[in-house]
Amino acid sequence: MLNALIMIVSAMIIILSLLQSGKSDGISGAFSGRGGLNLFANTKERGSEKIISNMTLVLGVVYFALIILVRIV
């Protein structure tokens, strides 16, 4: 039962991660040095982006808790 729940949560995390918009130039920007590395940029997510980001965070915490629960049980 828990293994099936873990698979469902992990599939949902993958789908939500793919739905998120890219926030960087990607690999080409990393190797060419364009745009710089701005780790502490103050970017605000709004609307559906914020909902998807929050859902991904919550599902990540649920996934972590399920893995711990499986190891205990």
RABEL-V819972 format. One record per helix or strand of 3 or more residues. SS is the DSSP state (~ for helix, > for strand). FROM is the first residue (numbers start at 1). LEN is the number of residues. If there is no record, write none. Layout:
SS,FROM,LEN
SS,FROM,LEN
This chain:
~,2,18
~,27,6
~,48,25
